[in-house]
Amino acid sequence: MIEILTTGLPNTVQDLGRPGYLALGVSRSGAMDKDALAIANLMLGNDPSAAGIEVAMHPFRLRALVDTAVAITGACCVASVGGRPCPPWWATIIRAGETVVLEAPRFGARSYIAFAGGLDLHPIMGSCATDVKSNFGGLAGRGLSRGDRLALNPAEYRLPSSGLGVALEERRGAADGFASAIELRVLPAAEFDAFTPASQAAFSGSDWSIANEANRMGYRLSGETLSLASPLELLSHGIVPGTVQVPPSGQPIIQLADANTCGGYPKIATVIEADLWRLAQAPIGARLRFICVSIEVATEALRSIHRWRHAFVAARKQMTGSRGQVDILQDSVTDAQRT
Amino acid sequence: MATETPRISLAGLGALLVDGAQGTFSDSTQELVWAVANTALTLEGVREAVPGMNNLLVVFDPLAVDPQTIAEQLKSLWGSTDAHAVAGAHHTIPVSYGGERGEDLAGWAAHCCMSVDEAVQRHAAATYTVAAIGAMPGFPYLSGLDPQLAWARRGTPRLKVAEGAVIIGGPQAGIMPMTAPSGWHILGHTDIKLFDVNAQSPVLLRPGDKIRFAISEIRA
């Protein structure tokens, strides 16, 4: 059992989501930064899809009511567990009565806390993810409140005494990139060619900023006005997280985890799955830049994520207590296994 | 039958949108969409097939099968699949028209140049087909609205339209499965639950189902 001490409503229970129900109008949901939650779980020996907490509003504090282990990933924030400083992307033991404290991120926007065994909640349509648009899943379909108590599944966990950390090659350089403009790789979508050449050029040639309306459903962007060469009336159609729609205002909207499953606005592009974590970690006001890529580049990016996830699982199995650090090099399984 | 080659486009790396729309909505194209959706689910690597309005979103594992291969298969399915009506379930939805929970009723009747009574009778006379489920859990896009009852969506959507609201938007009819924003007009209210997360089968309606509205009352 854990108890929430300090939180905001944007903080929710999430797992890797509820794929497979789009045809019933049910969003994919799940962690906005799925790799961060998956790695947090893997560090504890959990299934990657175990339920944890997505912290989108800091500071956040919780108290463990039992001895257990936690892993904290995602945004880089000053964190402590039982008063001991906890580096980003670290797993450690926590004793009953001790607290986990996450301060505002220095980099990134969403932190993830996984627990040994995962949170014990009643799954709905195969998932414990909170769908904030439709108000179901997680804890009564709502964000976390002070005083909420959440049960943990029974679990055995083994961690080195100093804890266990992960460094993802892919994210090492990200902080520098985030300081200027966050690059998002996109594939052109159905109506790309229906936009004026000037708008097509502006889409990938200019910077966008994330407007105030940015949540788990989607982000509104502001920047140059994009226009269609001639008006289009589309019938409602299924959309996926990452879809960049352009409503009549000409200011794009990126649809995300809890988005409507159908839309009607013209779609200029789709952010590739491998880059959705960048959006999850982009705070309001952050600058974005779209880069059009080929199917081959998008495929390789996804393949690389799968490779380092496998590498991580393999490396954790070989883990010894001496150093407690697992380096994951995204481009090579064998490199990761060597460390 | 709508055998014209559909437009197929990428929706990210792991999904394709197959768009068979030729301007306005067509019931026969929709029957093809349902049939292709069923068959698409048997293709290797395909995870989800999501019927839209005269279009189909197909979600697949791009590391198991590449988008070009799926696109070719879908194009060929579109041309070779027999469209047929689905033997869907029939539902009767009792509606309390007008009143506080049907606030656009009078305005809608006036827009249609009819008395409230006549507009309601015509709305309840038609048989509607669930063309697709989407946007929010269990929301039915209904075809079959009498064209004279159509009314373009509101310029500004309402931030909250109540669960159970019986609504129309342009040439389409619908019922709200949950309280949510909507730009459609509110004609009345039903107590029938379209989405219940605790039910064995959370969503009541399926594509191909038939719907009749039954008038339980008309309030000024």
Interface residues (C-beta under 8 A of the other chain):
Chain A: P19 G20 Y21 L22 A23 L24 G25 V26 I124 M125 K133 S134 N135 F136 G137 G141 L187 P188 A189 A190 L234 L235 S236 H237 G238 I239 V240 G242 T243 N260 T261 C262 G263 K267 T270 V271 I272 E273 I295 A298 T299 L302 R303 H306
Chain B: R7 S9 L10 A11 G12 L13 G14 A15 L17 D19 A21 F25 A37 R47 E48 A49 V50 P51 G52 M53 N54 N55 L56 L57 V59 P62 L63 D66 P67 Q68 A132 I133 G134 A135 M136 P137 G138 F139 Y141 P177 M178 A180 F195 V197 P202 V203 P207
